[in-house]
Structure formats: C-alpha cells, structure tokens
C-alpha cells in the first residue's frame, strides 16, 4: 500500500463520510489508511468544519507571530541594555557593536544591523589600507618648513605637486597628524562705522607702505620699510636698517621707479618719515599722490597691515637674527618666497607673481612713471 499524505481538509471530508453512515473498515480501505489512523484523526478533528479549521489555523498563525514579535522585542531590549555604554557615532564603532551583538547576544546579522542603526552593506565594508603615507610625510615636511601655514594654504602647495585634489582629504590628515596651529584670541574692539576702501583694478595703481620693527639677538633694534602693491599683493621691496628716514624712503622709491615704475597713489600713515618734506617734495616732483590715512585708523591702510601681520608671523617671529646683515638676507629670501612661492588665499591660491603675470595685459595702455 502506498502511503498518502492527507491535507486537513481531506481528513475532515473522510470524517464527514463516516458521520454520514459509511462503514469504518470500508472507508479506511477506500482511502488507504489504517483504523488507528482514522481514530487519531477523529480525536483531533471531530466536530470541525472546513471553515472552522481555516479560522483556527489563522488564529494559530497570528498567535505564533505575536509570540515571535514579543520575543524579538524582549531580545532587542536586552541587547540595547548591553550596548548602553557605547556611543554609536562612527561607522567603526557601529561595526564593533554589531560584532558584539552577534557574538555575545546571538543576534543575526540583519537584526543586529537594524538594532545598531547601520546598513548590512556598510557593516560588511572593508576599509582600504592607508595609502596616504607619502602624502602624510610630505604634509609633515611642509608643515615643518612653513610653521605658520594652516591647512588651506598647505593644501594648495600639495595640490601643486599633484599629491592631493580634495581639500577634505588634506584637512583629515592635517587633523590626524596634530598639525593644527594655536589660534590667538582676538580682543573685542569697539563698534565703529566701517569704511569700504576703493579696490584697485590694475597693477601699479596704488601701493601701501608701512614700518615694522624688530631686533637682533644682541638687542639692537632695526626697522623695515614694507611696500605692497594693493592689486597684485606683490612686495616690491623690504628695506632693512637701524634708521629709515624720509630721505631713505625716497631713495627706495627711486630705485623701484627704475625697475617697475611708480604707482599713481601711495597709502601711508602720518609718521614723521612719511609726513616730512623729503617725501612730499618727491611726490610732487614725480606726480604721485600721497593718501594719508586718518590718525588712529590703521584699518584704512589694510593692505599694508595685512602684509605686516604675515611678515611678522611667518618671518620675524620664526627667525633669530644674529646681525643686521643676516636679517637683510633672511628677510629678502622671505620676500622672494612670498612673491614667487607662497600661495595667497585672496588670489585664489595663486602667488602674487602668478597673479601679476595673469593680469599683465592690464599694463597695456598705462603710462609708467619712470624717471
């Protein structure tokens, strides 16, 4: 006899035939089952209709599903209590939490990822090996050479060498290497009316001049005359000496007149070197306008003040000057580097020399005041 598998609906149909008066022995022979099997069916399904059986199965499935939900929630609550001490912020920490939930709590990968809040693809992701060794070394070298350069300016220099493209990568490595500069807290100034300075639109239109003081290791004081082209941000000259009077300022400007011409306007403060007769007579003879800022308003000579800040931060504060001769050499090297190598953020990462060459067409049609 071939053993058949009966569905619950077929079993109820057999029982209904027996209730209708069919003999048990003939009914069992007809369907190919034993008497024991029939009586087992009768004990389990007697009195049920097919519709009642379907409704009973639906209730059993729902009850099973609810029990599973309650069990899953209890397991999730227990797992969450075990993970309360972990701050799940970074993907690496979330992956570790999933590993903990799978290994110690017996959760499946899918449920552990859902509980921790990470996608299975992110959990299975294998981080690439660190291929930034050359970039890290070069960044450390540049930061050692340019001690006052921050991440944006170092990124420009790395980009020139083709080592990096995305600034976020530079910022990440810069932070990981601990190269961040200590920021000086600025004093809160008083509120004043702001004056928008006119911006030059061509080279040699307006220069700015100012003085910066420092000393050698022996305590001997010296002064530096700084000159800046407000359009290209170039520094045509930095004169260094223990005494710089009005006549010395005139001689520096005359020397520049022979090499690059003179500006239309020079912005200066009211110091005795600038307000004296020597510079005034020279400016009148050369046709150069002297633009004196208001007393106590250095912001009106903003280009010179900004340059002096970089000059002191990156050159004067970073070097010990054994003699006046050494100071002249170091300052001149820094000036050349400033013009030809150092990226300038206000010039979109270009050097002053590159910016001047890119705008060299603006020189055409302009009369240079050459003596």
LOLUMSE-627083 format. One line per 2 residues: number of its first residue (from 1); their letters; for each residue x, z, y of N, C-alpha, C. Coordinates in steps of 0.05 Angstrom, whole numbers, plus 5000, padded with zeros to 4 digits. Example, Ala and Ser with C-alpha at 12.3 -4.5 7.8 and 13.67 -1.06 7.14 Angstrom:
<sites>
1	AS	5264 5156 4886 5246 5156 4910 5264 5156 4934 ~ 5257 5142 4955 5273 5143 4979 5258 5157 5001
</sites>
This chain:
<sites>
1	XX	5017 5000 4976 5000 5000 5000 5018 5000 5025 ~ 5012 4982 5043 5027 4980 5068 5016 5001 5087
3	XX	5033 5018 5097 5025 5039 5116 5020 5027 5143 ~ 4997 5032 5154 4989 5022 5180 4990 5044 5201
5	XX	4995 5037 5226 4994 5056 5248 4968 5052 5263 ~ 4952 5072 5265 4926 5071 5278 4928 5082 5306
7	XX	4914 5069 5324 4911 5080 5351 4889 5101 5351 ~ 4889 5116 5372 4869 5137 5374 4841 5126 5375
9	XX	4837 5103 5388 4811 5090 5389 4802 5081 5361 ~ 4821 5070 5345 4815 5062 5317 4807 5086 5300
11	XX	4822 5108 5304 4816 5133 5289 4787 5142 5295 ~ 4779 5143 5320 4752 5152 5327 4731 5133 5315
13	XX	4738 5107 5315 4719 5087 5302 4715 5093 5273 ~ 4737 5101 5258 4735 5108 5229 4717 5133 5226
15	XX	4722 5153 5243 4706 5177 5241 4677 5172 5247 ~ 4671 5154 5266 4643 5147 5271 4629 5134 5247
17	XX	4644 5118 5232 4633 5105 5208 4626 5126 5187 ~ 4643 5147 5185 4637 5168 5166 4612 5184 5174
19	XX	4610 5189 5200 4586 5203 5210 4560 5186 5206 ~ 4563 5160 5205 4540 5142 5201 4531 5142 5172
21	XX	4546 5154 5153 4537 5156 5125 4556 5142 5105 ~ 4577 5131 5114 4596 5117 5095 4610 5138 5078
23	XX	4615 5131 5052 4629 5150 5034 4658 5152 5042 ~ 4669 5176 5040 4696 5181 5048 4716 5166 5032
25	XX	4712 5165 5005 4731 5152 4987 4732 5122 4993 ~ 4708 5109 4996 4707 5081 5002 4719 5075 5030
27	XX	4713 5093 5049 4723 5089 5076 4754 5090 5077 ~ 4765 5109 5061 4794 5111 5060 4807 5087 5046
29	XX	4794 5077 5024 4804 5054 5010 4803 5029 5028 ~ 4781 5027 5044 4778 5004 5062 4799 5003 5083
31	XX	4806 5026 5095 4826 5026 5117 4854 5032 5107 ~ 4857 5038 5081 4884 5042 5071 4896 5068 5078
33	XX	4881 5090 5079 4892 5117 5085 4884 5136 5064 ~ 4898 5158 5062 4892 5178 5042 4870 5197 5052
35	XX	4858 5212 5033 4838 5232 5041 4850 5253 5060 ~ 4875 5261 5055 4887 5281 5071 4890 5272 5100
37	XX	4897 5246 5102 4899 5235 5129 4872 5235 5144 ~ 4851 5228 5129 4824 5227 5142 4817 5255 5152
39	XX	4821 5275 5135 4812 5302 5143 4830 5313 5166 ~ 4855 5304 5167 4872 5311 5190 4861 5299 5216
41	XX	4852 5273 5214 4840 5260 5237 4815 5275 5246 ~ 4799 5282 5226 4774 5295 5232 4778 5322 5246
43	XX	4799 5338 5238 4804 5363 5250 4813 5360 5280 ~ 4826 5337 5285 4837 5334 5312 4818 5319 5331
45	XX	4803 5299 5321 4787 5282 5338 4757 5284 5334 ~ 4748 5301 5317 4719 5303 5311 4704 5310 5336
47	XX	4682 5296 5341 4664 5302 5364 4672 5289 5390 ~ 4694 5273 5390 4703 5260 5414 4694 5230 5414
49	XX	4686 5221 5438 4681 5193 5442 4707 5180 5453 ~ 4707 5153 5453 4730 5139 5463 4734 5144 5493
51	XX	4712 5145 5509 4715 5151 5538 4725 5179 5543 ~ 4716 5198 5526 4725 5226 5529 4755 5228 5522
53	XX	4762 5213 5501 4791 5213 5494 4808 5202 5516 ~ 4800 5180 5529 4815 5168 5551 4818 5188 5574
55	XX	4795 5202 5580 4796 5221 5602 4815 5245 5595 ~ 4814 5253 5570 4832 5275 5561 4861 5267 5563
57	XX	4867 5241 5556 4895 5232 5558 4904 5231 5587 ~ 4885 5223 5605 4892 5221 5633 4899 5249 5644
59	XX	4882 5269 5636 4887 5296 5645 4914 5307 5634 ~ 4920 5300 5609 4945 5310 5598 4969 5297 5612
61	XX	4967 5271 5619 4989 5258 5633 4992 5270 5661 ~ 4970 5276 5675 4971 5288 5701 4983 5315 5700
63	XX	4975 5330 5680 4986 5358 5677 5016 5357 5671 ~ 5024 5337 5655 5053 5334 5649 5069 5327 5674
65	XX	5057 5309 5690 5070 5300 5714 5073 5323 5734 ~ 5052 5339 5737 5053 5362 5755 5073 5383 5746
67	XX	5075 5387 5720 5095 5406 5710 5123 5396 5716 ~ 5127 5369 5713 5153 5358 5719 5160 5361 5749
69	XX	5140 5357 5766 5145 5360 5795 5153 5388 5802 ~ 5138 5407 5790 5144 5436 5796 5172 5443 5785
71	XX	5179 5432 5762 5205 5438 5751 5227 5425 5768 ~ 5223 5401 5778 5242 5388 5795 5246 5403 5821
73	XX	5223 5412 5833 5225 5427 5858 5240 5453 5854 ~ 5235 5467 5832 5249 5492 5826 5279 5487 5823
75	XX	5285 5464 5810 5314 5458 5806 5327 5450 5833 ~ 5312 5435 5850 5322 5428 5876 5327 5453 5893
77	XX	5308 5472 5893 5311 5497 5909 5336 5512 5899 ~ 5339 5513 5873 5362 5528 5863 5388 5514 5871
79	XX	5388 5487 5869 5412 5472 5877 5418 5475 5906 ~ 5397 5475 5923 5401 5478 5952 5413 5506 5958
81	XX	5404 5526 5944 5415 5553 5948 5445 5554 5941 ~ 5452 5539 5920 5480 5538 5912 5498 5523 5933
83	XX	5485 5504 5947 5500 5488 5967 5498 5497 5995 ~ 5485 5521 6000 5480 5530 6027 5506 5535 6042
85	XX	5528 5543 6029 5553 5549 6042 5569 5524 6050 ~ 5559 5500 6044 5574 5476 6050 5561 5461 6073
87	XX	5577 5453 6094 5567 5437 6116 5570 5407 6108 ~ 5548 5395 6102 5548 5367 6092 5547 5348 6115
89	XX	5570 5345 6129 5570 5327 6152 5585 5301 6146 ~ 5608 5302 6134 5624 5278 6129 5618 5267 6101
91	XX	5621 5241 6098 5616 5229 6071 5633 5242 6049 ~ 5658 5249 6056 5675 5261 6036 5664 5287 6026
93	XX	5653 5303 6044 5642 5329 6036 5616 5325 6020 ~ 5601 5305 6028 5576 5299 6013 5582 5290 5984
95	XX	5603 5274 5981 5611 5265 5954 5619 5290 5937 ~ 5634 5308 5949 5642 5332 5935 5617 5349 5927
97	XX	5597 5350 5945 5573 5365 5938 5558 5352 5915 ~ 5557 5325 5914 5544 5311 5892 5559 5317 5866
99	XX	5585 5317 5867 5601 5323 5843 5595 5352 5834 ~ 5593 5370 5852 5586 5398 5846 5559 5400 5833
101	XX	5539 5386 5845 5512 5387 5834 5510 5375 5806 ~ 5525 5354 5801 5524 5341 5775 5539 5358 5754
103	XX	5563 5368 5762 5579 5382 5742 5569 5410 5736 ~ 5562 5425 5757 5555 5454 5754 5525 5458 5750
105	XX	5508 5441 5762 5480 5446 5761 5465 5427 5742 ~ 5479 5407 5732 5468 5390 5712 5448 5369 5723
107	XX	5449 5363 5749 5432 5343 5760 5442 5315 5754 ~ 5423 5296 5754 5431 5268 5751 5443 5258 5777
109	XX	5457 5235 5775 5469 5224 5799 5448 5218 5820 ~ 5426 5205 5811 5405 5197 5830 5393 5222 5845
111	XX	5387 5243 5829 5375 5267 5842 5395 5281 5859 ~ 5420 5283 5851 5440 5297 5867 5444 5282 5893
113	XX	5445 5255 5893 5449 5240 5917 5425 5244 5936 ~ 5400 5244 5924 5377 5247 5941 5376 5275 5953
115	XX	5385 5295 5938 5385 5323 5948 5406 5327 5970 ~ 5429 5315 5967 5451 5318 5986 5447 5301 6011
117	XX	5433 5278 6007 5428 5260 6030 5450 5238 6033 ~ 5457 5226 6010 5476 5205 6010 5467 5183 5991
119	XX	5471 5158 5998 5462 5137 5980 5481 5135 5956 ~ 5471 5126 5933 5488 5123 5909 5512 5105 5914
121	XX	5508 5083 5930 5530 5065 5935 5552 5078 5952 ~ 5543 5095 5972 5563 5110 5987 5577 5131 5970
123	XX	5563 5142 5951 5575 5162 5933 5596 5149 5915 ~ 5590 5125 5905 5608 5112 5887 5632 5098 5901
125	XX	5630 5097 5928 5651 5083 5943 5678 5096 5940 ~ 5698 5080 5934 5725 5090 5930 5741 5083 5955
127	XX	5749 5103 5971 5764 5097 5996 5790 5082 5990 ~ 5796 5063 6007 5820 5047 6004 5845 5064 6010
129	XX	5867 5057 5998 5892 5070 6003 5900 5067 6032 ~ 5913 5087 6043 5921 5087 6071 5943 5065 6075
131	XX	5935 5043 6089 5954 5022 6094 5963 5022 6123 ~ 5961 5046 6136 5968 5049 6164 5996 5060 6168
133	XX	6013 5060 6148 6039 5074 6150 6055 5061 6172 ~ 6057 5034 6173 6073 5021 6193 6061 5025 6221
135	XX	6034 5025 6222 6021 5029 6248 6025 5058 6258 ~ 6023 5077 6239 6027 5105 6247 6056 5109 6257
137	XX	6075 5098 6244 6103 5102 6252 6108 5089 6279 ~ 6097 5065 6283 6101 5052 6309 6087 5067 6332
139	XX	6063 5078 6325 6049 5093 6346 6064 5118 6353 ~ 6076 5132 6333 6092 5156 6339 6117 5148 6356
141	XX	6129 5126 6349 6153 5117 6364 6145 5111 6393 ~ 6123 5097 6397 6115 5090 6425 6107 5115 6440
143	XX	6093 5134 6426 6086 5159 6440 6110 5175 6447 ~ 6132 5173 6431 6156 5187 6437 6171 5174 6461
145	XX	6169 5148 6462 6182 5134 6485 6166 5136 6510 ~ 6139 5135 6508 6121 5136 6531 6105 5162 6529
147	XX	6118 5184 6537 6106 5210 6532 6081 5215 6548 ~ 6076 5200 6569 6053 5205 6586 6032 5183 6582
149	XX	6035 5166 6562 6015 5145 6556 5994 5157 6538 ~ 5969 5152 6544 5947 5160 6526 5940 5139 6506
151	XX	5919 5144 6491 5910 5125 6470 5904 5097 6481 ~ 5889 5094 6503 5882 5066 6512 5907 5050 6518
153	XX	5926 5061 6532 5950 5046 6540 5968 5040 6516 ~ 5970 5059 6498 5985 5055 6473 5972 5033 6456
155	XX	5945 5032 6456 5931 5012 6441 5938 4984 6452 ~ 5940 4981 6478 5946 4955 6490 5974 4946 6480
157	XX	5993 4965 6480 6020 4958 6471 6021 4951 6442 ~ 6006 4965 6425 6005 4958 6397 5991 4931 6392
159	XX	5971 4926 6408 5957 4900 6406 5975 4877 6413 ~ 5993 4881 6433 6012 4860 6440 6030 4854 6416
161	XX	6037 4874 6400 6054 4869 6377 6039 4859 6352 ~ 6013 4857 6354 5997 4847 6332 5992 4867 6310
163	XX	5996 4893 6315 5992 4913 6295 5963 4923 6292 ~ 5948 4919 6313 5921 4930 6313 5903 4913 6331
165	XX	5877 4913 6325 5858 4898 6342 5836 4917 6352 ~ 5825 4932 6335 5803 4950 6342 5814 4976 6355
167	XX	5804 4983 6378 5814 5007 6392 5806 5033 6377 ~ 5784 5031 6361 5775 5055 6346 5796 5063 6325
169	XX	5809 5044 6313 5829 5050 6294 5853 5064 6307 ~ 5861 5055 6330 5883 5068 6345 5875 5096 6352
171	XX	5850 5100 6362 5841 5127 6370 5840 5146 6346 ~ 5832 5135 6323 5830 5152 6299 5858 5162 6291
173	XX	5877 5143 6289 5904 5151 6281 5918 5168 6303 ~ 5912 5162 6328 5923 5177 6350 5914 5207 6348
175	XX	5889 5211 6341 5878 5238 6338 5890 5251 6313 ~ 5891 5236 6291 5902 5248 6266 5931 5256 6268
177	XX	5946 5242 6284 5975 5248 6288 5979 5270 6308 ~ 5958 5279 6321 5961 5301 6341 5976 5293 6366
179	XX	5972 5269 6375 5987 5259 6398 5973 5262 6425 ~ 5949 5275 6425 5933 5277 6449 5949 5292 6471
181	XX	5947 5283 6495 5960 5296 6518 5944 5320 6528 ~ 5958 5339 6538 5944 5362 6550 5934 5354 6578
183	XX	5908 5357 6582 5896 5349 6607 5898 5372 6628 ~ 5905 5364 6652 5906 5384 6673 5878 5386 6686
185	XX	5869 5410 6689 5842 5414 6701 5844 5409 6731 ~ 5827 5391 6741 5827 5385 6769 5812 5406 6785
187	XX	5822 5412 6808 5807 5430 6826 5783 5416 6838 ~ 5762 5432 6841 5738 5421 6852 5741 5419 6882
189	XX	5738 5394 6892 5741 5390 6921 5715 5393 6936 ~ 5717 5394 6961 5693 5396 6978 5679 5369 6980
191	XX	5653 5370 6983 5638 5345 6985 5643 5333 7013 ~ 5651 5308 7013 5655 5293 7038 5643 5266 7036
193	XX	5639 5253 7059 5629 5226 7059 5650 5207 7048 ~ 5642 5190 7029 5660 5172 7017 5662 5146 7033
195	XX	5686 5136 7035 5691 5111 7050 5701 5091 7030 ~ 5687 5068 7028 5694 5047 7010 5716 5030 7023
197	XX	5740 5030 7011 5763 5015 7023 5759 4986 7017 ~ 5765 4968 7036 5764 4939 7030 5785 4932 7009
199	XX	5777 4915 6990 5795 4907 6969 5808 4881 6976 ~ 5835 4879 6974 5848 4853 6979 5841 4832 6958
201	XX	5842 4807 6966 5834 4786 6948 5857 4766 6942 ~ 5881 4773 6950 5904 4756 6944 5930 4772 6947
203	XX	5951 4763 6934 5977 4777 6936 5987 4776 6965 ~ 6003 4796 6972 6016 4798 6998 5996 4800 7021
205	XX	5972 4807 7015 5952 4811 7036 5955 4839 7048 ~ 5958 4859 7030 5961 4887 7040 5979 4902 7022
207	XX	5998 4917 7034 6016 4935 7019 6009 4963 7027 ~ 6018 4982 7010 6015 5010 7016 6043 5023 7013
209	XX	6049 5042 7031 6075 5056 7030 6071 5086 7032 ~ 6089 5101 7018 6088 5130 7020 6114 5141 7010
211	XX	6118 5167 7014 6142 5180 7005 6136 5200 6983 ~ 6156 5203 6965 6155 5223 6943 6182 5237 6943
213	XX	6181 5264 6940 6206 5280 6940 6212 5291 6912 ~ 6238 5295 6906 6247 5307 6882 6274 5318 6886
215	XX	6288 5327 6865 6314 5339 6868 6331 5334 6843 ~ 6357 5336 6846 6375 5334 6823 6378 5361 6810
217	XX	6392 5363 6788 6395 5388 6774 6411 5409 6790 ~ 6426 5399 6810 6441 5417 6827 6424 5428 6850
219	XX	6399 5419 6852 6382 5428 6873 6382 5411 6898 ~ 6397 5390 6897 6399 5372 6920 6373 5355 6922
221	XX	6360 5357 6945 6335 5343 6949 6340 5314 6956 ~ 6322 5297 6947 6323 5269 6955 6294 5259 6958
223	XX	6291 5237 6972 6265 5225 6977 6264 5196 6966 ~ 6241 5187 6960 6237 5160 6951 6215 5147 6967
225	XX	6221 5123 6977 6201 5107 6991 6188 5088 6971 ~ 6163 5091 6966 6149 5074 6946 6132 5053 6961
227	XX	6132 5028 6951 6117 5006 6964 6101 4993 6942 ~ 6075 4988 6947 6057 4977 6927 6041 4954 6939
229	XX	6039 4932 6924 6021 4910 6932 5993 4917 6922 ~ 5974 4921 6940 5948 4931 6932 5932 4911 6914
231	XX	5939 4886 6915 5924 4867 6899 5936 4865 6870 ~ 5962 4860 6868 5974 4856 6842 5984 4883 6830
233	XX	5984 4904 6845 5994 4931 6837 6024 4930 6831 ~ 6038 4909 6839 6067 4908 6836 6080 4929 6855
235	XX	6103 4937 6846 6120 4954 6863 6145 4938 6871 ~ 6145 4927 6895 6168 4910 6903 6194 4926 6904
237	XX	6193 4951 6912 6218 4967 6916 6211 4996 6916 ~ 6231 5012 6907 6231 5041 6910 6258 5049 6921
239	XX	6259 5057 6946 6284 5064 6959 6290 5094 6954 ~ 6314 5101 6946 6321 5129 6939 6345 5137 6957
241	XX	6342 5160 6971 6364 5171 6986 6357 5199 6995 ~ 6377 5213 7006 6372 5240 7015 6357 5240 7042
243	XX	6360 5219 7057 6346 5217 7083 6336 5188 7087 ~ 6311 5186 7093 6299 5159 7097 6283 5160 7123
245	XX	6295 5150 7144 6282 5149 7170 6269 5123 7175 ~ 6258 5119 7199 6244 5095 7206 6262 5070 7204
247	XX	6288 5073 7213 6306 5050 7212 6311 5042 7183 ~ 6312 5061 7165 6317 5055 7136 6293 5041 7125
249	XX	6269 5049 7133 6245 5036 7124 6244 5006 7132 ~ 6253 5002 7158 6253 4974 7168 6273 4957 7152
251	XX	6296 4969 7145 6316 4953 7130 6306 4946 7102 ~ 6291 4964 7090 6279 4958 7063 6259 4935 7066
253	XX	6242 4936 7086 6222 4915 7090 6236 4888 7097 ~ 6257 4888 7112 6272 4864 7118 6284 4852 7093
255	XX	6293 4869 7075 6304 4859 7050 6283 4846 7033 ~ 6259 4858 7033 6237 4846 7017 6227 4820 7030
257	XX	6229 4818 7057 6220 4794 7070 6236 4769 7061 ~ 6261 4773 7053 6278 4751 7044 6272 4743 7015
259	XX	6260 4761 7000 6256 4755 6971 6227 4747 6965 ~ 6207 4760 6977 6179 4755 6971 6161 4752 6995
261	XX	6171 4754 7018 6154 4752 7042 6143 4779 7050 ~ 6127 4779 7072 6116 4804 7082 6085 4803 7081
263	XX	6073 4826 7081 6043 4826 7080 6031 4823 7107 ~ 6005 4820 7107 5991 4819 7133 5986 4847 7143
265	XX	5981 4866 7125 5975 4894 7133 5991 4913 7115 ~ 6000 4935 7127 6013 4956 7112 5998 4982 7117
267	XX	5988 4995 7096 5973 5020 7099 5993 5043 7096 ~ 5994 5061 7115 6013 5083 7116 5999 5108 7127
269	XX	6013 5131 7123 6002 5156 7135 6015 5160 7162 ~ 6012 5184 7173 6021 5189 7200 6047 5204 7201
271	XX	6064 5201 7181 6090 5214 7180 6108 5204 7202 ~ 6129 5219 7210 6146 5211 7232 6162 5185 7226
273	XX	6167 5180 7200 6182 5155 7194 6165 5130 7199 ~ 6139 5133 7195 6121 5110 7199 6110 5108 7227
275	XX	6107 5131 7240 6095 5131 7267 6116 5128 7289 ~ 6142 5126 7281 6163 5125 7301 6165 5097 7314
277	XX	6184 5095 7333 6187 5070 7348 6198 5047 7331 ~ 6217 5054 7313 6231 5033 7297 6211 5016 7282
279	XX	6193 5028 7267 6174 5012 7251 6154 4998 7269 ~ 6146 5011 7291 6126 4999 7308 6137 4974 7321
281	XX	6162 4975 7330 6174 4951 7343 6177 4928 7322 ~ 6186 4936 7298 6190 4916 7277 6163 4902 7270
283	XX	6142 4918 7267 6116 4907 7260 6106 4888 7282 ~ 6110 4896 7307 6102 4878 7330 6117 4852 7329
285	XX	6143 4854 7324 6160 4830 7324 6153 4812 7300 ~ 6147 4824 7278 6141 4808 7254 6111 4800 7251
287	XX	6094 4811 7268 6066 4804 7266 6052 4818 7243 ~ 6062 4841 7235 6049 4856 7213 6033 4879 7224
289	XX	6008 4881 7215 5991 4903 7225 5996 4928 7210 ~ 5999 4951 7224 6002 4977 7211 5975 4991 7211
291	XX	5966 4997 7188 5940 5010 7184 5945 5040 7178 ~ 5942 5057 7199 5947 5086 7196 5921 5099 7185
293	XX	5924 5115 7164 5901 5130 7154 5895 5154 7172 ~ 5872 5166 7170 5865 5189 7186 5881 5213 7176
295	XX	5890 5231 7194 5905 5254 7186 5889 5271 7166 ~ 5903 5280 7144 5890 5296 7124 5872 5281 7105
297	XX	5873 5254 7105 5856 5238 7088 5873 5220 7070 ~ 5888 5232 7051 5906 5215 7034 5890 5195 7017
299	XX	5864 5201 7012 5849 5183 6995 5846 5155 7008 ~ 5850 5153 7035 5849 5127 7048 5874 5110 7042
301	XX	5894 5123 7031 5917 5108 7021 5918 5110 6991 ~ 5895 5103 6978 5890 5109 6950 5910 5094 6932
303	XX	5917 5069 6938 5935 5054 6921 5962 5067 6919 ~ 5973 5076 6942 5999 5090 6942 5997 5116 6927
305	XX	5975 5131 6932 5972 5157 6919 5970 5154 6889 ~ 5955 5134 6880 5953 5130 6851 5980 5122 6839
307	XX	5994 5105 6852 6021 5097 6842 6039 5121 6842 ~ 6039 5137 6863 6057 5161 6864 6051 5180 6841
309	XX	6025 5182 6834 6018 5200 6812 6030 5191 6786 ~ 6028 5164 6780 6040 5153 6756 6071 5156 6757
311	XX	6082 5151 6781 6111 5152 6785 6122 5180 6779 ~ 6108 5200 6789 6117 5228 6784 6112 5236 6755
313	XX	6089 5229 6744 6082 5237 6717 6100 5224 6696 ~ 6106 5198 6699 6120 5184 6678 6150 5181 6683
315	XX	6159 5186 6707 6188 5182 6713 6201 5208 6723 ~ 6192 5218 6746 6205 5241 6758 6203 5266 6740
317	XX	6179 5271 6729 6175 5295 6713 6188 5293 6685 ~ 6194 5269 6676 6205 5265 6649 6235 5262 6648
319	XX	6249 5264 6671 6278 5260 6672 6292 5282 6688 ~ 6316 5288 6679 6334 5305 6694 6355 5287 6707
321	XX	6358 5291 6733 6376 5274 6749 6401 5290 6755 ~ 6424 5281 6743 6449 5294 6747 6461 5288 6774
323	XX	6455 5265 6785 6466 5257 6811 6447 5237 6824 ~ 6452 5232 6850 6435 5213 6864 6439 5185 6853
325	XX	6463 5178 6844 6467 5152 6833 6451 5148 6807 ~ 6451 5169 6790 6436 5167 6765 6406 5165 6771
327	XX	6397 5180 6792 6369 5179 6799 6361 5150 6807 ~ 6378 5137 6823 6372 5109 6831 6370 5091 6807
329	XX	6389 5094 6788 6388 5077 6764 6363 5081 6747 ~ 6356 5107 6742 6333 5113 6725 6307 5103 6739
331	XX	6305 5108 6765 6281 5101 6779 6278 5070 6780 ~ 6300 5056 6784 6299 5027 6784 6291 5016 6757
333	XX	6302 5028 6735 6294 5019 6708 6264 5024 6704 ~ 6254 5046 6714 6225 5052 6710 6209 5032 6727
335	XX	6218 5025 6751 6203 5007 6768 6201 4979 6754 ~ 6223 4970 6742 6222 4944 6728 6203 4946 6704
337	XX	6205 4968 6689 6187 4971 6666 6158 4972 6675 ~ 6153 4985 6698 6126 4987 6709 6115 4959 6715
339	XX	6131 4943 6727 6123 4916 6735 6120 4897 6712 ~ 6138 4899 6691 6140 4878 6671 6130 4886 6644
341	XX	6128 4912 6637 6122 4920 6610 6097 4938 6609 ~ 6095 4957 6627 6074 4977 6626 6046 4964 6631
343	XX	6027 4967 6612 6000 4956 6617 5985 4972 6638 ~ 5971 4958 6654 5956 4971 6676 5926 4968 6670
345	XX	5912 4991 6668 5884 4991 6659 5866 4977 6680 ~ 5872 4979 6705 5855 4966 6725 5859 4936 6726
347	XX	5880 4926 6712 5885 4897 6710 5877 4887 6682 ~ 5860 4902 6668 5850 4894 6641 5873 4892 6621
349	XX	5891 4911 6623 5913 4913 6604 5937 4896 6610 ~ 5936 4880 6631 5959 4863 6639 5979 4880 6654
351	XX	6004 4870 6654 6024 4882 6672 6021 4871 6700 ~ 6030 4885 6721 6028 4874 6748 6041 4846 6750
353	XX	6063 4842 6736 6076 4816 6738 6059 4794 6725 ~ 6047 4800 6702 6029 4780 6689 6005 4774 6707
355	XX	5994 4795 6719 5971 4790 6736 5979 4774 6761 ~ 6003 4779 6772 6012 4763 6795 6016 4734 6787
357	XX	6027 4729 6763 6032 4702 6754 6005 4687 6749 ~ 5985 4702 6738 5959 4690 6733 5945 4683 6758
359	XX	5951 4697 6780 5938 4691 6806 5958 4678 6826 ~ 5978 4665 6815 5998 4653 6832 5986 4630 6849
361	XX	5963 4619 6840 5950 4598 6855 5940 4608 6882 ~ 5935 4634 6884 5925 4645 6909 5946 4645 6931
363	XX	5972 4640 6922 5993 4639 6943 5991 4612 6958 ~ 5980 4591 6945 5980 4565 6959 5963 4566 6983
365	XX	5972 4554 7004 5958 4554 7029 5963 4579 7046 ~ 5977 4599 7035 5982 4623 7050 6010 4622 7063
367	XX	6011 4627 7088 6037 4626 7102 6052 4652 7098 ~ 6075 4651 7085 6091 4675 7081 6107 4680 7106
369	XX	6107 4705 7114 6122 4712 7138 6151 4718 7131 ~ 6166 4697 7128 6194 4700 7120 6212 4698 7145
371	X	6231 4716 7149 6247 4716 7173 6268 4694 7171
</sites>
